[in-house]
């Protein structure tokens, strides 16, 4: 790699030439970052330029012809007081730069680089010539940039940032320590999958971590053996908890043990000294002075087992965050249990197809069977999975009789990884109740928690959060690179769109998000959706498109309809449009109507 720093008529410049080899990209990017750091660019803008330059260089090398590989990739960086310009010249056949670059679908192998470059930079130009092409990317500098800081200024800035970071870390550790630890444990055990460890040892290690995170001191994990109707202790924190099997009857009768009632009712059962267990309950016999909860976990409609977590030493009740951690660990463990059982039963050539089915069922299990409602408004949700499972899901969190948090998200990718991230995202959103009326701040917090894991596996998540206050008749929405919210009102000709700025989760660690507030007029319709609707194609290859979706929503205001009716009508409209074609992507939406 050859390097040539110099002065340009428009600012300070750096010119590099590197061989057409991917191994040459990283040293070149580090040289560019070092040069821009010397020009006083802040860390956030350094990271932005580094990501855009890396995507541009990788594209130039990956698509070079045999003749082009013999010629170097040329890089030029020009830094002025107001902006930075990055140029990459290559010798590939080139391509037609699209006029509009949208977020690629989950099954697309290309387009992510162009989307990132367009999202990260303020302006881009692509010049295509015979045998040589030039990509030019520009980024405006912040008002603090433009001069090289003195050593003392650097020291002061570093000290200030260190103090701010320590304060932020302290605050987050106090309120979100359980979330951090649960994520760390889950991803650590994910990395251990495939090692020679039994499911029983795996479960015991995972649940021992759960006890530490939730300040509990004992657990009992019961599973239902295949083709049986008994809850059998699979592992427990101590030998005295190796209790007798419990039969799961067809009917729920009074006096049943808490673990059986939890399994049949598909809900948590809490117990403490005020709300004690039944006299004949096995848990009461061995842990008479405990408090805790029993959580059932299912795979689709099949009962997998129950997890009981209790406290005897400390009688401080579980917090909402700790309860969500128990749910997350149980859901994660259910995936491992189902996957292990499957591997024991199936041959390798069926494994991939079954994994997709597992992910599809996990995705379905995230969807609420009954949505909470608000006075005066109806709410309905729809999710149809494609053959290749993605990570679409929706959620509705009831905050009060007058307020809800609506969530819709799309995890990039397919299969179990996408379903896993969807489950973790849902748990994190529910573990931060103090931020539910501040969607932008909630997205920022979740992005910081998930960034390392998402970037490590090269995945990202688009999401939209909407806080709805029926009493004040307003909504507040924030978006992480998601489709715009649609708002239609009786008597208005145009459908309103709300699309606040924000990049997908997992792209940058400190992405800023903004809130957009709107009034809820009388007789309105609100639609949240994933790109599986607008990118649906008919037999002629025509897109369903956002305009068609907006026109449909506007027509629904011509006469009163309930939310469930609107859901069924839109689902039928999509099926009709895609007749004689297969579903290419998940289609998910939430609709609210007055």
Secondary structure, DSSP 4 states (H G I P E B T S, - for coil): -EEEEEEETTEEEEEEEE-S-THHHHHHHHHHHHHHHHTT--HHHHHHHHHHHHHHHHHHHHTB-TTGGGS-EEEEEEE-SSEEEEEEEE-B---PPPSS-PPPPTT-SSSHHHHHHHHHSSEEEEEEETTEEEEEEEEEPPTT-SSPPPHHHHHHHHHHHHHHHHHHHHHHHHHHHHHHHHHHHHHHHHHTTTSS--HHHHHHHHHHHHHHHHT--EEEEEEE-TT--EEEEEEESSGGG-PPPEE--SS--TT--HHHHHHHHTS-EEE-SSSPPPTT-HHHHH-TT-EEEEEEEEETTEEEEEEEEEESS--PPPPHHHHHHHHHHHHHHHHHHHHHHHHHHS-GGGHHHHHHHHHHHHHHHTS-SS---BTTBEEEEEEE--SS----EEEEEE-SSSEEEEEEEEESS-HHHHHHHHHHHHHHHHT-GGGTT-HHHHHHHHHHHHHHHHHHTT--EEEEEEEEETTTTEEEEEEEBPPPEEEEETT-SSPEEE----PPBTS-TT-----EEEE--TTEEEEEE-HHHHT-B-TT--B--HHHHHHHHHHGGGS---HHHHHHHHHHHHHHHTTTS---S-EEEEEEE-
